[in-house]
Amino acid sequence: MHIQVSGKQIDLSDALKHRVNTHLGNLAERYFDTGLQAQVTFSKARSFFTCDINVKAGRGLILRGEGEAADANAAFDDAAEHIAKRLRRYHKRVTSHARATSRQELSERVRSYVLQPVEEQEHSTPSTAANQTEKEEETFATIIAEQPADIPVLSVGEAVMRLDLAGQNFLLFRNTASRQISLVYRRDDGNIGWLDTAPLEASPA
């Protein structure tokens, strides 16, 4: 398992780096057969430390854990426990997913954009009706970044698992059952929502 440990404007001791490598290495051996990649980043905000762990475990499977505490070791323990708790929840499915990676369908490659909202002008100037129409037709946001993204082919259960393991708020995927684009997302009440774009069956007359 390749593990990169870094700190943002803080120095990390060799003992802490060794502890991170040992702990994540043991976690990987328990759940995965193949080599993994992990990036662990420490930072300090005011009087506490934060730790962000990102693990790539097979094609498209991302694990993420965040922690904060009064010292760096405790912050790492907090973040690592978040990942371990999620792995325990999906133990059998994560293990089978990692072993079946070579048989999975390839994800669809798409483009992802970052948009910057247009700042509203506090003092607008009088304009003609034609100018006003032109303004209404203008794009509301400006593209400031573009990067590739993947739409994986998953079942709804697999999509929910990936959403939880990665700590994401939403996940776009192609449903293996309907072959249509679907979306799972984290609701404000803690439950998971699912948007399905498969055509609705016509109701009987």
Secondary structure, 3 states (H helix, E strand, C coil): CEEEEEECCCCCCHHHHHHHHHHHHHHHHHHCCCCCEEEEEEEEECCEEEEEEEEECCCCCEEEEEEEECCHHHHHHHHHHHHHHHHHHCHHHHHHHHHCHHHCCCCEEEEEEEEEECCCCCCCCCCCHHHHHHHHHCCCEEEEEEEEEEECEECHHHHHHHHHHHCCCEEEEEECCCCCEEEEEECCCCCEEEEECCCCCCCCC
